Amino acid sequence: TILFSLRHIWDDTQPTLGTYGINLYINPDFFMSLTPNLRISALAHESWHVAFKHMLRLGTKNPLIWNYACDFYINLMLRKSGYEIDPKWCCDDKYNNMAVIDIYNQLMQDAEQNQQNGSSVGTPGSGLGSGKPDMQQPKDDSGKILPDDAAEAKINSTLVKAATAAKLSGHGSHIPD
């Protein structure tokens, strides 16, 4: 329900897939290069960004590091649920059983230590292999960043629809935090 509540936009300027909570941007070449199972995983991955409201929780955090933390969390969860995860995607067992904010804090600490040691900060890969965030602040159809309350209202409406659909299908209505 979350996936199909998003407006799907084919966008060859997007490196992989990305969502701002309202739209789902899909690079057609990247998407078609994936196996069918990885396509399903990629779509589920982006849907979970919305379900967890990751884009609304960015605040003053480093956007790239926050995105990586969210990607690690989602990909580990998906893998545990039986989804296929590409080896290039962020999915490291050292982050098992950690909250997203704890993964973020660890990644920030690692980046700071790398800078102090004079080594490159480096990136842990990407949620979908691009090296760029696949999740950012919510935007409207014109690309303008939405105020937090407007974005949250739209995303909450999507989550209510998803919870209602899950309840009606007999699969419960709980969407984890």
TAWO-V163807 format. One record per backbone hydrogen bond with DSSP energy under -1.0 kcal/mol. CO is the residue of the C=O (numbers start at 1). NH is the residue of the N-H. If there is no record, write none. Layout:
co->CO nh->NH
co->CO nh->NH
This chain:
co->2 nh->5
co->7 nh->24
co->9 nh->26
co->11 nh->14
co->16 nh->27
co->18 nh->25
co->19 nh->136
co->22 nh->7
co->23 nh->20
co->24 nh->9
co->25 nh->18
co->26 nh->11
co->27 nh->31
co->28 nh->32
co->29 nh->33
co->31 nh->34
co->35 nh->39
co->36 nh->40
co->37 nh->41
co->38 nh->42
co->39 nh->43
co->40 nh->44
co->41 nh->45
co->42 nh->46
co->43 nh->47
co->44 nh->48
co->45 nh->49
co->46 nh->50
co->47 nh->51
co->48 nh->52
co->49 nh->54
co->50 nh->53
co->53 nh->57
co->58 nh->61
co->62 nh->66
co->63 nh->67
co->64 nh->68
co->65 nh->69
co->66 nh->70
co->67 nh->71
co->68 nh->72
co->69 nh->73
co->70 nh->74
co->71 nh->75
co->72 nh->76
co->73 nh->77
co->74 nh->78
co->75 nh->79
co->76 nh->80
co->77 nh->81
co->78 nh->83
co->79 nh->82
co->86 nh->89
co->92 nh->95
co->93 nh->96
co->95 nh->98
co->99 nh->103
co->100 nh->104
co->101 nh->105
co->102 nh->106
co->103 nh->107
co->104 nh->108
co->105 nh->109
co->106 nh->110
co->107 nh->111
co->108 nh->112
co->109 nh->113
co->110 nh->114
co->111 nh->115
co->112 nh->116
co->113 nh->117
co->114 nh->119
co->115 nh->118
co->126 nh->90
co->134 nh->19
co->138 nh->146
co->140 nh->143
co->144 nh->140
co->147 nh->151
co->148 nh->152
co->149 nh->153
co->150 nh->154
co->151 nh->155
co->152 nh->156
co->153 nh->157
co->154 nh->158
co->155 nh->159
co->156 nh->160
co->157 nh->161
co->158 nh->162
co->159 nh->163
co->160 nh->164
co->161 nh->165
co->162 nh->166
co->163 nh->167
co->164 nh->168
co->165 nh->169
co->166 nh->171
co->167 nh->170
